[in-house]
Amino acid sequence: MIYIYYIFLLVSYIIAVPFLIAASFFPRYRLSVPARFFLKNNPPFKNNAYWFHSCSLGETRSLLPIIRHFGSVNISVVTNTGFEEAKKYKNADVRFLPFEIFLPFWIKKCRYLVVMEAELWLMLFFIAKKRCQKTALINARISDKSYHKYLQFKFFYKLLFKYVDTVFAQSQKDAERLAALGAKNIAVAGNIKTAGEFKVSKHYINETKKPIIVAGSTHKNEETLILNAVDFKKFSLVIVPRHPERFNIVWSVIDSFSKTRNLSAKRFDGIIDKDIVLVDKMGELINFYAIADIVILGGAFGEFGGHNPIEVAYFNKPLISGKNIFNQKALFKEIENYYIADNKYVLRELLLQNLKPSRIKNRGSIDKIIQELRNI
């Protein structure tokens, strides 16, 4: 079965090469595609250390409380944002995870492979099981929406979980679903994304003399919806787009909107003194959550699945989201006092209400995970 799977991957890769070359010219994929699919500047890890793998920024950031316990570590990621976040860890050797066909030649010895959430790559676990002392899947979950899809490929996951020594699930329901797919040695550790500490790196001051609404991790069309919902006589608005390649596009939207409404606007320069401010720098969102009066969390007004609300609730800020939070249901269940807006009219009404601050209900624990990882 493994060999058939590998041949399938190899044929798929050959067919996809022209498309991958084309994708590598897009800013969003300029680093990740050449590194993952052509191994450009992406050699194997140098040291036989603990190896942590995650997908993107949020998952990588959630690993920090665990990584701190293990000195020098290896971290692999999938996305550019995950890579930039991982590079902040001074004790980490960071790589993009290569496409699966390269893993038999790329993976060297490691002490323990620790994979975050739903990064279920068969070749990753298969090769790591042979070359690492142990393998683990942590913060594992299976959403209501995706469970039936997993069951359709139960034969595949039963094979994959043969090479996973330990699984830490977010909830008892997740544990039961994982067991049905073939996982073994399952423990419930809660959601480790609620265990993190979010530190402010810069302290900004609101000089607008109006309460600040922070629109965080926004996607296409969401900025327009939010701009049209805000009463700028009462609020100032700070917009922090999710993806850096959209910064110029979002600025065009803001610039046009502000001119038609006779509002002041600018790109962020360290001072918050305009009606609308575009934050076109990465790594600033936590700093703005800390000073926000209200947070509108992007990613859920379109079909993007929502974003992590834990960071907002950590600072106890009133939180408004769109209704499409299907990728983040598990995290929204961990907080109290959030509000859902279906459209700009509901959003506008919510912004004028006395909203309760959000709060994390139960902080997750990493103690079980730390204990297991040290058990080698």
C-alpha positions in Angstrom: 0.0 0.0 0.0 2.8 2.4 0.9 4.5 1.8 -2.4 1.3 2.3 -4.4 0.7 5.6 -2.5 4.3 6.7 -3.3 3.9 6.0 -7.0 0.6 7.9 -7.0 2.3 10.9 -5.4 5.2 10.7 -7.9 2.9 10.7 -10.9 0.9 13.5 -9.4 4.0 15.5 -8.8 5.3 15.1 -12.4 1.9 16.3 -13.7 1.8 19.3 -11.3 5.4 20.6 -12.0 4.4 23.2 -14.6 1.7 24.6 -12.3 4.1 24.6 -9.3 6.6 26.5 -11.3 4.0 29.1 -12.2 2.8 29.3 -8.6 6.3 30.0 -7.4 6.1 33.4 -9.0 3.2 34.5 -6.8 4.4 36.4 -3.7 2.3 34.2 -1.4 4.2 31.1 -2.6 7.6 32.5 -3.6 9.3 30.9 -0.6 7.2 27.9 0.2 6.7 26.3 -3.2 10.4 26.2 -4.3 11.4 25.0 -0.9 8.7 22.3 -0.6 8.5 21.0 -4.1 12.0 21.7 -5.4 14.0 21.6 -2.2 15.5 25.1 -2.9 17.4 26.2 0.2 15.7 23.5 2.2 18.2 20.9 3.3 17.5 18.2 6.0 17.8 19.2 9.6 21.3 19.2 11.0 20.7 17.9 14.5 19.1 14.8 16.0 16.7 16.8 18.1 13.0 17.1 19.0 11.2 17.8 15.7 7.9 19.8 15.8 5.8 20.1 12.7 2.9 22.6 12.2 1.1 24.1 9.2 0.6 27.9 9.6 1.1 30.8 11.9 -1.5 30.0 14.5 -0.5 26.4 15.0 3.2 27.3 15.1 2.6 30.0 17.7 0.7 27.5 19.8 3.8 25.3 20.0 5.9 27.8 21.8 4.8 26.9 25.4 5.9 23.3 24.6 9.1 24.1 22.7 10.4 26.2 25.6 10.9 22.9 27.5 13.2 21.3 25.1 16.2 23.5 24.3 17.3 23.3 20.7 14.6 22.0 18.4 13.7 21.4 14.8 10.5 23.0 13.3 9.0 22.3 9.9 6.1 24.3 8.5 3.9 24.5 5.4 3.2 28.2 4.9 5.2 31.4 4.6 3.4 32.8 7.7 4.3 29.7 9.7 7.9 29.9 8.6 8.2 33.6 9.6 6.7 32.7 13.0 9.0 29.7 13.6 12.0 31.8 12.7 11.3 34.0 15.8 12.3 31.1 18.0 16.0 31.5 18.8 16.4 27.8 19.7 14.9 26.5 16.5 16.3 25.2 13.2 13.4 25.9 10.8 12.5 24.3 7.4 9.6 24.0 5.1 8.2 20.4 5.0 9.0 19.0 1.6 6.4 17.3 -0.5 6.0 13.7 0.5 8.0 12.1 -2.4 11.1 13.8 -1.0 10.7 12.7 2.6 12.4 9.3 2.4 15.6 11.1 1.3 15.1 14.2 3.5 14.2 12.9 6.9 17.2 12.0 9.1 17.2 10.8 12.7 15.3 12.7 15.3 14.4 12.1 19.0 10.6 12.6 18.7 8.4 13.8 15.8 5.6 15.9 17.2 2.9 16.9 14.7 0.3 19.6 15.3 -3.4 19.1 14.7 -4.5 17.8 11.2 -1.1 17.5 9.4 -1.7 13.9 8.6 0.9 13.1 6.0 1.3 9.4 5.5 4.9 9.5 4.3 5.9 11.8 7.1 4.8 9.4 9.8 5.9 6.3 7.9 9.5 7.5 7.5 9.7 9.1 10.9 8.5 5.9 12.6 11.6 4.2 11.1 14.1 7.0 11.9 12.9 8.7 15.0 12.5 7.2 18.4 8.8 8.1 18.7 6.0 9.9 16.9 3.1 11.9 18.3 0.0 13.8 17.0 -1.0 16.6 19.4 -4.0 18.9 19.7 -5.8 16.5 17.4 -9.4 17.2 16.4 -11.9 16.2 13.9 -14.7 18.7 13.3 -18.4 17.8 12.8 -18.2 18.9 9.2 -15.2 16.9 8.3 -15.8 13.6 10.2 -17.8 11.9 7.5 -15.1 12.8 5.0 -12.5 11.1 7.2 -14.7 8.0 7.5 -14.8 7.7 3.7 -11.1 7.2 3.7 -11.0 5.2 6.9 -8.7 2.6 5.3 -6.1 5.3 4.7 -6.1 6.7 8.2 -6.0 3.2 9.7 -2.8 2.7 7.8 -1.4 6.1 8.8 -2.1 5.7 12.5 -0.1 2.5 12.6 2.9 4.8 12.6 1.7 7.2 15.3 2.8 6.2 18.8 0.7 8.7 20.8 -2.2 11.0 20.2 -3.3 13.9 22.3 -6.9 14.9 21.5 -8.6 18.2 22.2 -11.8 16.6 23.6 -13.4 13.2 24.4 -15.5 13.4 21.2 -12.3 13.9 19.2 -10.7 11.0 21.0 -13.6 8.7 20.1 -13.5 9.8 16.4 -9.8 9.3 16.2 -10.1 5.9 17.8 -12.7 5.0 15.1 -10.1 5.9 12.5 -7.5 3.6 14.0 -5.6 5.9 16.4 -4.2 4.3 19.5 -2.7 5.5 22.8 -5.1 8.4 22.9 -5.2 10.9 25.8 -7.4 14.0 26.1 -5.3 17.1 26.9 -7.7 19.9 26.0 -6.9 22.5 23.3 -3.3 23.7 23.8 -4.2 26.9 21.8 -5.9 28.1 25.0 -2.7 27.4 27.0 -0.5 30.0 25.3 0.6 33.4 26.7 0.4 36.3 24.2 3.0 38.9 24.9 2.8 42.5 23.6 6.0 43.5 21.8 5.2 47.2 21.4 2.8 49.5 23.3 0.9 51.8 21.0 -1.2 54.7 22.2 -4.6 55.7 20.7 -4.3 59.4 19.8 -7.6 59.6 18.0 -9.7 60.3 21.2 -12.2 57.8 19.9 -12.6 54.1 20.8 -10.7 51.8 18.5 -12.2 48.9 16.5 -9.5 46.5 15.3 -10.5 44.4 12.3 -8.0 41.5 12.5 -7.0 38.8 9.9 -9.4 40.2 7.3 -9.9 38.6 3.9 -11.1 39.6 0.5 -14.4 41.7 0.6 -14.4 41.8 4.4 -12.7 45.1 4.6 -15.4 46.7 2.5 -18.2 45.2 4.7 -16.5 46.4 7.9 -15.8 49.9 6.5 -19.5 50.3 5.6 -20.6 49.1 9.1 -18.5 51.4 11.2 -19.9 54.8 12.5 -16.7 56.9 12.2 -18.2 59.7 14.3 -18.0 57.3 17.2 -15.0 55.0 16.3 -11.6 54.8 14.7 -10.8 51.7 12.7 -7.6 49.7 12.5 -7.5 47.1 9.7 -4.9 44.2 9.8 -5.3 42.0 6.7 -4.5 38.3 7.0 -2.2 38.0 4.1 0.7 40.5 3.3 0.2 40.1 -0.5 -3.2 41.9 -0.1 -1.7 45.0 1.7 -1.7 47.2 -1.4 -5.2 46.0 -2.5 -6.6 46.8 0.9 -5.0 50.2 0.9 -6.7 51.0 -2.4 -10.0 50.1 -0.9 -9.4 52.2 2.2 -8.1 55.2 0.2 -11.1 55.2 -2.1 -13.5 54.8 0.8 -12.0 57.5 2.9 -12.0 60.0 0.1 -15.7 59.5 -0.7 -16.6 59.8 3.0 -14.2 62.7 3.8 -12.3 60.6 6.4 -8.6 60.6 7.2 -6.6 57.4 6.5 -3.1 56.2 6.4 -0.7 53.2 6.4 0.5 52.5 9.9 3.7 54.4 10.9 3.7 53.8 14.6 1.0 56.4 15.5 -2.7 55.9 15.6 -4.1 59.3 14.8 -6.5 58.8 11.8 -10.0 57.6 11.3 -8.8 54.5 9.4 -5.3 52.9 9.7 -4.0 50.1 7.6 -1.5 47.9 9.4 0.7 46.6 6.6 3.2 44.8 8.7 3.3 41.2 10.0 3.5 40.4 13.7 1.6 43.4 15.0 -1.9 41.9 15.5 -1.3 41.0 19.2 -0.2 44.6 19.9 -3.4 45.9 18.5 -5.6 43.4 20.2 -4.1 44.7 23.5 -5.3 48.2 22.9 -8.6 47.5 21.0 -11.9 48.6 22.4 -13.7 46.1 20.1 -12.3 43.4 17.8 -13.9 42.3 14.6 -12.3 39.0 13.7 -12.0 38.3 10.0 -12.2 35.1 8.0 -15.8 34.3 8.8 -17.8 36.9 6.8 -16.8 35.0 3.7 -16.3 31.2 3.3 -12.9 31.2 4.9 -13.8 29.3 8.0 -12.9 31.9 10.6 -9.8 32.5 12.7 -8.5 31.9 16.2 -10.5 33.8 18.8 -8.3 32.8 21.7 -5.9 35.7 21.2 -8.8 38.2 21.4 -10.3 36.5 24.5 -6.9 36.4 26.2 -7.0 40.2 26.3 -10.8 40.2 27.3 -11.9 42.3 24.3 -15.5 42.4 23.0 -15.4 40.1 20.0 -17.5 40.1 16.9 -17.2 37.4 14.2 -19.0 36.4 11.0 -21.1 33.3 11.1 -18.8 31.0 9.0 -16.6 29.8 11.8 -16.7 26.1 10.8 -12.9 25.7 11.0 -12.7 27.3 14.4 -15.8 25.8 16.2 -13.6 24.0 18.8 -11.9 27.3 19.7 -15.1 29.3 19.9 -16.5 26.7 22.3 -13.6 27.6 24.6 -14.6 31.2 25.1 -17.5 33.2 26.5 -19.2 36.3 25.2 -18.7 36.5 21.5 -21.1 38.0 19.0 -22.0 36.8 15.5 -22.9 39.2 12.6 -24.6 37.9 9.5 -24.2 41.1 7.5 -23.1 44.7 7.7 -26.5 45.8 9.2 -26.2 43.4 12.1 -22.6 44.3 12.5 -23.4 48.0 12.6 -26.1 47.4 15.3 -23.7 45.3 17.4 -21.0 48.0 17.3 -23.4 50.4 19.0 -24.3 48.1 21.8 -22.6 47.7 25.2 -20.8 44.5 24.4 -19.4 42.1 27.1 -15.7 41.3 27.0 -14.8 37.9 25.7 -13.1 35.4 28.1 -11.4 32.0 27.9 -13.5 29.5 29.8 -11.0 26.7 30.5 -7.3 27.1 29.8 -5.8 24.0 28.2 -2.8 22.2 29.7 0.4 21.0 28.2 1.6 19.1 31.2 0.6 15.6 29.8 2.3 16.4 26.5 5.5 17.5 28.2 5.6 14.4 30.3 5.1 12.1 27.4 7.7 13.8 25.2 10.3 13.5 27.9 9.5 9.8 28.2 12.2 8.6 25.7 
